[in-house]
Amino acid sequence: MKLSLILSLLLFVFANMLSAQNYTTIEVDDKYNHIKPGADKSIQYTIKAGKGIMVDATQMDFSILKKYIDGKNPDKIFVICENGTYVTNFTPNEKITLDKSNLTPYMGNTKFLGFSKGDTPIISIGTLKLQSKQAKMAQVWATTLVVE
């Protein structure tokens, strides 16, 4: 019985790893940063509809952006899409999967269902700042996706 449980868990983990490897990867860089002064907001990532994406922030230098969030490193990724607003923890210079395994509702209570065709979700990196006794998103990088 223990062996079957262990094998089931291993198969579950392996299946999730394989599905994440099939996710579209978007790179965090200045070219796609829509909140940078003078940004060309017509430059957008196009992804296929699916359960998630990979975000590669390994090449982005966040040290110069910290001044916009009180000298703090960005520690959250926000996903704003037709189904709701979601958040997950983030560490600069990492690759992270964004899907139902780690995105939790930020506003509302709808579980993350994936990226739907026709949606134009916003992916942003930043932190939560306390303003007037409420936690508000403070962003240092954001881009828009077009979902096919």
Summary of the structure (lengths in Angstrom):
residues: 148
radius of gyration: 16.6
end to end distance: 43.9
largest distance: 60.8
contacts: 408
relative contact order: 0.22
helix: 18%
strand: 39%
